[in-house]
């Protein structure tokens, strides 16, 4: 998935704009070049959005194991919001190499109004397909 960030609005100030795409750097790609062509892979963290259906109830979370966490949501292994409202379709996710950046992004998305959240999903996954199967 692509990396996104909020664009600063001239009128509204910091944090009031709409998301824009950023190019991926080596650091964001979670690969550190090593000697003799070997690569060291860093731990990855994910910010994800689940939905109950197209334009339905949505949930935003952060995890270090996206497959395990979505499996837990789908199978209602943890009681809470997603099991209560049947929110289990993975419609969007972003990957990070730093947990602090991932948590910051999760908090940012949670503060956005619903229209912006839906726009992010629509841009990257216009058919609202369940992305979980593609992870396996």
N, C-alpha and C positions, 0 to 999 in steps of 0.2 A: 504494500500500500504506500501511498505517497505521504510525505511529511507535509504538514500544514502548520501555519502559524497565523495569529491574528494580525491583520494589517492595522496600523495605527491610523486613526481618523484625524484629520486636521481639525475638525469641529469638535469631536467628542473626546479627544485626547487618547492617552494610552489605554489599550484594551477595549476599545469600543468599535473596532472595525470588523470586517468580514474576513474569513480565512483566505490565504493565498498559498500557492504551492511553492516549495523550496526545492532546490536541487540537493541531491544526496551527496554528502562528502564521504570520505573514507571512514571517518569516525562514526557517522550516522549509519554507514553500511555495516558497522560492527566488525570490521576486519582491520587488523594491525599488520602491516607488512613486516616480515621477519627475514633474517639472513637466509641465503641459499634458496629463496623462493617459497619457503614454508610460511604458512599463515597461522596466526593465533586467533581463535574465535572468542569474542567476548560474550558474556551472559546477555540475554535479550529480555526486554520487558515490553509489555503490550498494554495499550489503552484500547478498549474495545466498546462497541455499542451493540447491545442486543435489542431485539424488538419482538413484540407479540405477533405482529402482522404488519403489512404495509401501512404506514402512517398510524400505527397503533402505539401502545405503551412502549417506552424505551427505557433502557437502563445503561449507564456508563460505568465501567469498572477498569481496574488496573491489575495486572498479574504478571508473574514471571513464567508461567506455564499455561499458555493460551488453550491448548488442546484439553488439558486436564480441567481447567476452569470452565470452559464451555460445556464439556461433558457433564460436569457437576450441575450446571444450570439446566441442561437438557433433561437430565434424569432426576431432577429435583432432590439431589442428595443433601442440599443445604436448605433448610427452611428460611424463608425471608421473602423479600419483595418479588424476586423473579419467579419463585415457585407459586406464590400467592396469585400473581397476575399472569402466569403462563408466558413469561418473557424468556424465550430460548432460541431465537433465530439470530445468528451472528451476521450482522449486516455491514459492519465496518470495524476495522482495527488499524492501529499504527504501531510501528516497532521502534523501540529506543534502546540504546546501549547504556543508558544511565537511568537508574531508578528515580532519582530526583527530578529529572526532566519528564519522565513518564507521569509521575504524581502531579507535577505542575500542569501538564497537559490535561490530565483527567479533571483536575479542579477547574481549569479554564473552560473545558467543554461543558462541565456541569453548570457553570454560571451563564452560559449562552442561553439565549431564548430558543424556544422550540423550533422556530422557523429556520434559524441558522443550523441547528443540529440536523434537521431534515434535509437541508440543502447540502450538507457535507455527505450525508448518506446517498442522496440522489446523484450527486456528481460522481462518486466513486462506484456506486452500485445501484444504477437506475432501476433495475428490475427487483431490487430488494431480495436477491437470491441469498440463500444460506451459505455463507462462506466456509462453514465448518468442514464440509466434505473435502474441500480443496486443501485443507491443512493436513489431512491424513495421508 
